[in-house]
Amino acid sequence: MRIWSLHPKYLDGKGLIALWRETLLAKKVLEGKTKGYRHHPQLERFRQTENPPGMISRYLQSVYQEAVERGYHFDSSKFDSGDGDYRLSVTSGQMEYEYHHLLNKLKIRDPERHRQFIKLTHIEPHPLFVVVEGKVEKWEITEPDRPA
């Protein structure tokens, strides 16, 4: 399960669809509607909020919006509209880590998109997140081929 901190606009089609499905699963986990993935580390940042299911719904809103802009037909009834202007923080190290992780995926799955994004100097976060200085998040499971 990967709930990207990066803006969904960077994902290829397969990545966007996977994000949608995995985030819907995460929503069920946070609502207590499934037993699988209950201890998944990526859910920690949502669990630390007052309303984890509401926060993951706010996350889904932006994924849904990106899908609509690309002409996909995701079901908006799968999440609540959510209210408030609360945002989560994500570290600059986490953003860098995810950027390189995504580039590795795009290199194989979508070389054109890889070429388009490889020289970015500013990576936008998912609209739910605000970037703060810091290293890779503690909950991230790092791999040896990516910078930590």
Rosetta silent file (secondary structure, phi, psi, omega in degrees, C-alpha in Angstrom):
SEQUENCE: MRIWSLHPKYLDGKGLIALWRETLLAKKVLEGKTKGYRHHPQLERFRQTENPPGMISRYLQSVYQEAVERGYHFDSSKFDSGDGDYRLSVTSGQMEYEYHHLLNKLKIRDPERHRQFIKLTHIEPHPLFVVVEGKVEKWEITEPDRPA
SCORE:     score description
SCORE:     0.000 S_00000001
   1 L     0.000  129.578  176.475    0.000    0.000    0.000 S_00000001
   2 L  -130.558  114.653  173.599    1.352    3.406   -0.974 S_00000001
   3 L  -105.600   97.897 -171.687   -0.548    6.543   -0.041 S_00000001
   4 L   -63.517  140.452  170.642    1.540    9.120   -1.847 S_00000001
   5 L   -86.309  -19.384  178.206    2.474   12.437   -0.284 S_00000001
   6 E   -71.028  155.187  175.328    3.187   13.685   -3.814 S_00000001
   7 L   -61.276  137.609 -178.740    0.481   15.414   -5.820 S_00000001
   8 H   -62.924  -15.165  179.468   -1.515   12.795   -7.762 S_00000001
   9 H   -63.350  -20.672 -179.606   -0.810   14.654  -11.019 S_00000001
  10 H   -80.034  -18.294 -175.498    2.633   13.027  -11.094 S_00000001
  11 L   -75.681  147.164  171.468    1.269    9.481  -11.169 S_00000001
  12 L   -77.215  175.588 -178.067    0.809    7.523  -14.349 S_00000001
  13 H   -56.874  -46.889  179.425   -2.590    5.947  -15.072 S_00000001
  14 H   -62.200  -40.044 -179.969   -1.769    2.669  -13.321 S_00000001
  15 H   -66.575  -39.167  179.970   -0.426    4.548  -10.329 S_00000001
  16 H   -67.174  -42.770  178.230   -3.492    6.767  -10.056 S_00000001
  17 H   -64.975  -41.911  177.955   -5.871    3.797  -10.215 S_00000001
  18 H   -63.263  -41.429  178.601   -3.774    1.910   -7.654 S_00000001
  19 H   -60.925  -43.770  178.561   -3.762    4.957   -5.378 S_00000001
  20 H   -58.111  -51.831 -178.296   -7.547    5.196   -5.584 S_00000001
  21 H   -64.092  -44.107 -177.942   -8.043    1.524   -4.716 S_00000001
  22 H   -68.771  -34.854  178.459   -5.427    1.465   -1.975 S_00000001
  23 H   -72.734  -34.057  173.641   -6.756    4.636   -0.364 S_00000001
  24 H   -63.697  -39.431  175.184  -10.291    3.231   -0.406 S_00000001
  25 H   -63.238  -43.698  178.608   -8.901    0.177    1.383 S_00000001
  26 H   -60.036  -37.944  178.078   -7.131    2.470    3.857 S_00000001
  27 H   -61.729  -44.726  177.782  -10.437    4.249    4.480 S_00000001
  28 H   -61.623  -39.894  177.866  -12.085    0.921    5.339 S_00000001
  29 H   -61.137  -48.067 -177.809   -9.206    0.119    7.693 S_00000001
  30 H   -67.329  -23.997  176.362   -9.546    3.482    9.445 S_00000001
  31 L   -86.040   -5.344 -178.621  -13.311    2.952    9.743 S_00000001
  32 L    75.628   25.575 -176.157  -12.728   -0.461   11.337 S_00000001
  33 L   -99.201    4.952  177.282  -14.467   -2.264    8.451 S_00000001
  34 L  -152.566  154.351 -178.597  -11.654   -4.691    7.631 S_00000001
  35 L   -95.288  -21.906  179.899   -9.059   -6.631    9.548 S_00000001
  36 L   -73.406  154.442  174.115   -6.274   -6.494    6.985 S_00000001
  37 L    61.696   14.604 -177.068   -3.656   -3.729    6.904 S_00000001
  38 L   -59.484  -29.365 -176.734   -4.660   -2.482   10.372 S_00000001
  39 L  -107.810   21.088 -178.727   -1.045   -1.899   11.341 S_00000001
  40 L   -65.487  128.042 -174.878    0.175   -0.508    8.042 S_00000001
  41 H   -61.456  -27.937 -178.816    2.715    2.247    8.794 S_00000001
  42 H   -68.117  -15.439 -179.496    1.382    4.628    6.135 S_00000001
  43 H   -84.696  -10.032 -176.771   -1.850    4.996    8.100 S_00000001
  44 H   -57.771  -42.274 -177.417   -0.095    6.479   11.144 S_00000001
  45 H   -65.570  -27.697  176.962   -0.287   10.050    9.889 S_00000001
  46 H   -80.580  -36.742  179.515   -4.052    9.738    9.468 S_00000001
  47 H   -64.614  -24.059 -178.290   -4.513    8.032   12.825 S_00000001
  48 L   -78.911    0.861  179.683   -2.870   10.973   14.553 S_00000001
  49 L   -97.256  168.156  178.981   -5.766   13.235   13.577 S_00000001
  50 L   -68.861  -28.021 -175.805   -9.063   13.754   15.391 S_00000001
  51 L  -137.664   78.694 -177.299  -11.012   12.156   12.553 S_00000001
  52 H   -54.424  -46.497  178.624   -8.936    9.595   10.591 S_00000001
  53 H   -62.583  -36.434  177.967  -11.776    8.496    8.234 S_00000001
  54 H   -66.807  -38.017 -179.721  -12.624   12.133    7.527 S_00000001
  55 H   -69.305  -39.475  178.720   -8.998   12.962    6.820 S_00000001
  56 H   -69.470  -29.964  174.388   -8.589   10.035    4.420 S_00000001
  57 H   -65.226  -39.825  176.708  -11.804   11.186    2.698 S_00000001
  58 H   -63.547  -36.883  176.088  -10.234   14.604    2.220 S_00000001
  59 H   -61.781  -45.728 -178.656   -7.225   12.839    0.718 S_00000001
  60 H   -62.024  -31.112  179.484   -9.519   10.923   -1.654 S_00000001
  61 H   -55.645  -44.926 -178.377  -11.123   14.165   -2.845 S_00000001
  62 H   -71.563  -34.530  176.339   -7.918   15.261   -4.548 S_00000001
  63 H   -65.324  -43.830  178.040   -7.313   11.833   -6.054 S_00000001
  64 H   -59.556  -45.907 -178.710  -10.876   11.910   -7.380 S_00000001
  65 H   -60.552  -42.496  177.702  -10.373   15.413   -8.822 S_00000001
  66 H   -62.525  -41.252  179.609   -7.217   14.323  -10.650 S_00000001
  67 H   -62.920  -43.422  178.870   -9.063   11.311  -12.048 S_00000001
  68 H   -61.118  -43.786 -179.831  -11.924   13.504  -13.297 S_00000001
  69 H   -62.265  -26.746  178.917   -9.443   15.856  -14.985 S_00000001
  70 L   -91.731   -2.016  178.774   -7.976   12.849  -16.823 S_00000001
  71 L    88.744   12.433  176.656  -11.389   11.583  -17.900 S_00000001
  72 L   -81.254  159.495 -178.174  -11.582    8.636  -15.487 S_00000001
  73 L  -118.359   74.802  175.684  -14.873    7.687  -13.890 S_00000001
  74 L   -83.646  154.552 -176.041  -14.212    7.122  -10.193 S_00000001
  75 L   -91.312  107.475 -177.857  -17.189    6.867   -7.835 S_00000001
  76 H   -70.501  -11.547  177.698  -17.417    9.972   -5.645 S_00000001
  77 H   -75.635   -6.578 -178.558  -19.941    8.244   -3.365 S_00000001
  78 H   -76.993  -10.268  179.743  -17.042    6.190   -1.959 S_00000001
  79 L  -142.384  155.691  176.457  -15.919    9.093    0.248 S_00000001
  80 L   -82.163  155.172 -178.389  -17.449   11.919    2.230 S_00000001
  81 L   -69.605  -25.568  177.968  -16.871   15.464    1.093 S_00000001
  82 L    68.073  152.220  177.922  -15.225   16.361    4.401 S_00000001
  83 L  -134.978  171.702 -179.952  -15.097   19.812    5.860 S_00000001
  84 L    92.859  169.281 -177.747  -12.531   22.061    7.443 S_00000001
  85 L  -120.146   25.020 -177.733   -9.205   23.334    6.276 S_00000001
  86 L   -71.469  137.460  178.404   -6.991   21.035    8.303 S_00000001
  87 L  -127.569  154.259  176.435   -3.791   19.856    6.617 S_00000001
  88 E   -98.927  155.864  176.053   -1.196   17.271    7.531 S_00000001
  89 E   -97.584  152.823  174.272    2.527   17.852    7.423 S_00000001
  90 E  -139.919  141.201 -177.202    5.010   15.835    5.407 S_00000001
  91 E   -78.739  154.768  177.044    8.772   16.203    5.576 S_00000001
  92 H   -63.079  -34.076  177.161   10.908   17.412    2.715 S_00000001
  93 H   -65.136  -38.170  177.383   12.904   14.186    3.043 S_00000001
  94 H   -65.973  -41.578  178.621    9.753   12.121    2.588 S_00000001
  95 H   -61.595  -44.719  179.226    8.833   14.111   -0.502 S_00000001
  96 H   -63.087  -43.138  179.861   12.291   13.555   -1.979 S_00000001
  97 H   -60.376  -48.366 -179.121   12.153    9.858   -1.137 S_00000001
  98 H   -66.562  -35.912  178.262    8.745    9.410   -2.772 S_00000001
  99 H   -59.236  -47.743  179.565    9.808   11.424   -5.810 S_00000001
 100 H   -67.633  -36.691  177.041   12.711    9.053   -6.460 S_00000001
 101 H   -61.406  -45.306  179.253   10.516    6.034   -5.751 S_00000001
 102 H   -65.545  -42.536  179.129    7.984    7.271   -8.312 S_00000001
 103 H   -57.565  -39.950  177.431   10.685    8.022  -10.881 S_00000001
 104 H   -61.702  -38.931  177.983   11.861    4.399  -10.615 S_00000001
 105 H   -69.075  -45.325 -177.645    8.315    3.215  -11.306 S_00000001
 106 H   -65.272  -33.115  179.757    7.769    5.657  -14.168 S_00000001
 107 H   -56.368  -34.911 -179.018   11.044    4.689  -15.821 S_00000001
 108 H   -90.332  -48.285 -171.238    9.555    1.234  -16.409 S_00000001
 109 H   -83.839  -30.749 -174.559    5.821    1.910  -16.727 S_00000001
 110 L  -151.193   76.336 -176.502    5.712    5.284  -18.483 S_00000001
 111 H   -54.603  -35.013  179.059    9.050    6.451  -19.947 S_00000001
 112 H   -65.275  -44.666  177.849    7.498    9.608  -21.426 S_00000001
 113 H   -64.621  -37.605  176.962    6.124   10.668  -18.040 S_00000001
 114 H   -58.931  -47.812  178.844    9.513    9.810  -16.516 S_00000001
 115 H   -61.793  -36.130 -178.921   11.241   12.175  -18.967 S_00000001
 116 H   -66.554  -35.498 -172.598    8.670   14.848  -18.186 S_00000001
 117 H  -105.829   -8.326 -173.521    9.244   14.726  -14.417 S_00000001
 118 L   -65.823  -27.251 -176.822   12.899   13.731  -13.993 S_00000001
 119 L  -101.886   15.303  178.471   14.191   17.302  -14.065 S_00000001
 120 L   -63.079  138.861  176.013   11.648   18.850  -11.708 S_00000001
 121 L  -104.955  -17.301  176.731   13.183   21.147   -9.135 S_00000001
 122 L  -130.413  121.483  179.557    9.991   21.652   -7.130 S_00000001
 123 L  -105.119  122.949  179.009    7.713   18.731   -6.304 S_00000001
 124 L   -79.357  139.784  174.929    4.188   19.633   -5.229 S_00000001
 125 E   -80.998  164.065  168.446    2.667   17.704   -2.352 S_00000001
 126 L   -54.229  141.935 -175.948   -0.793   16.218   -2.380 S_00000001
 127 L   -56.316  -18.157  178.387   -3.117   19.151   -1.519 S_00000001
 128 L   -75.010  -19.021 -171.916   -3.783   17.678    1.943 S_00000001
 129 E  -107.015  148.428  169.944   -0.117   18.102    2.901 S_00000001
 130 E  -118.851  134.293 -175.065    2.123   20.996    3.761 S_00000001
 131 E   -85.229  131.873  174.857    5.873   20.368    3.480 S_00000001
 132 E  -123.380  155.351  178.843    8.104   20.926    6.517 S_00000001
 133 L   -63.540  142.491  176.424   11.856   20.433    6.781 S_00000001
 134 L   159.966  171.806  179.660   12.911   16.974    7.863 S_00000001
 135 L   -83.820 -176.103  175.951   14.199   13.553    6.977 S_00000001
 136 L   -57.320  139.697 -178.126   12.247   10.599    5.618 S_00000001
 137 L   -58.972  147.200 -177.946    9.224    9.951    7.843 S_00000001
 138 L   -62.545  -28.965 -177.241    9.714    7.378   10.607 S_00000001
 139 L   -80.023  -13.077 -178.129    6.853    5.241    9.329 S_00000001
 140 L   -70.714  136.757  173.445    8.408    4.846    5.853 S_00000001
 141 L   -95.656  105.511 -174.128    9.920    1.481    5.025 S_00000001
 142 L   -84.127  154.231  177.273   13.019    2.478    3.080 S_00000001
 143 L  -115.165  148.710 -175.807   14.708    0.431    0.403 S_00000001
 144 L   -61.404  -23.219 -175.516   18.465    0.365   -0.164 S_00000001
 145 L   -87.464    2.908  179.672   18.254    1.694   -3.745 S_00000001
 146 L  -123.659  147.601  179.815   16.645    4.999   -2.732 S_00000001
 147 L   -67.847  136.727  179.764   18.091    7.826   -0.657 S_00000001
 148 L   -99.663    0.000    0.000   16.838    7.906    2.948 S_00000001
